[in-house]
Amino acid sequence: MTADLMVDASTYVVAEVLCDQHPRTLTSTGYALTSPVYVEVDGRRVARREDVVWCLEWLDLLEELVRQHGRLAGAYQSGDHVSLLEQARAVYRSRLS
């Protein structure tokens, strides 16, 4: 797949995929998302404060979702998820400064 994208401000681009239900999905649709590709225009940073705050809020919601509905193989997996979410929070918090 290819795509052309015209931008006039710094941004990021991600690819997302939806698929049929799998035993490990929480809903009737599976979902995958790539890491972002950052596109800087005129040397302006991609990270905007409001975007970083939004990401931090969604990490909190994701943690709650995993805690309530996660289909995990064992208690250790819960700790792994929480640890990974904390690492992500640290990255986003560093972008607020």
C-alpha positions in Angstrom: 0.0 0.0 0.0 1.2 3.5 -0.8 -0.2 6.9 0.0 0.7 10.5 -0.8 0.3 13.1 2.0 0.6 16.8 1.8 1.2 18.6 5.1 1.8 22.2 6.0 2.4 21.7 9.7 4.4 19.2 11.8 2.4 16.0 12.4 2.7 12.2 12.7 1.3 9.4 10.6 0.2 6.0 11.7 -1.2 3.0 9.9 -4.0 1.0 11.5 -5.5 -2.3 10.7 -8.9 -3.8 11.6 -9.4 -7.6 11.5 -12.0 -10.2 12.4 -12.5 -11.3 16.0 -9.9 -13.4 17.7 -10.2 -15.2 21.1 -7.9 -12.6 22.6 -9.8 -9.5 21.4 -12.1 -7.7 23.8 -14.6 -6.8 21.1 -15.8 -8.2 17.8 -13.0 -6.6 15.9 -9.2 -7.0 16.2 -7.1 -3.8 15.9 -3.4 -3.0 15.3 -1.6 0.2 15.1 1.9 1.0 13.9 4.4 3.3 15.7 4.1 6.8 14.5 6.2 8.3 11.8 7.0 11.9 12.6 6.9 14.5 9.9 8.5 17.8 10.9 7.9 20.9 8.9 10.2 24.0 9.1 11.9 22.4 12.2 8.8 22.6 14.3 8.3 19.8 16.9 5.6 17.3 16.3 4.6 16.9 19.9 2.0 19.4 20.9 1.1 19.8 24.6 -2.6 19.0 24.0 -1.7 15.8 22.1 0.6 14.6 24.9 -2.1 15.2 27.5 -4.6 13.3 25.4 -2.2 10.4 25.1 -1.6 10.3 28.9 -5.4 10.3 29.5 -5.8 7.4 27.1 -3.1 5.4 28.8 -5.1 5.8 32.0 -8.2 4.5 30.3 -6.3 1.7 28.7 -4.9 0.6 32.0 -8.5 0.6 33.5 -9.7 -1.4 30.5 -7.0 -4.0 30.9 -7.6 -4.3 34.6 -11.3 -4.8 34.2 -11.5 -6.9 31.0 -8.1 -8.2 30.2 -7.9 -11.9 29.2 -4.5 -12.5 30.7 -2.7 -15.9 31.1 -1.6 -15.1 34.6 -1.1 -12.4 37.2 2.4 -11.7 35.9 0.9 -10.5 32.6 -1.0 -7.8 34.5 2.2 -6.5 36.0 3.9 -6.6 32.6 1.1 -4.4 31.1 1.2 -1.9 34.0 5.0 -1.7 33.7 4.7 -1.1 30.0 2.1 1.6 30.5 4.3 3.3 33.1 7.2 3.3 30.6 4.9 5.0 28.0 3.7 7.5 30.6 7.3 8.4 31.3 8.0 9.1 27.6 4.9 11.3 27.3 5.6 13.2 30.6 9.1 13.9 29.3 7.6 15.6 26.3 5.6 18.0 28.5 8.7 19.8 29.7 
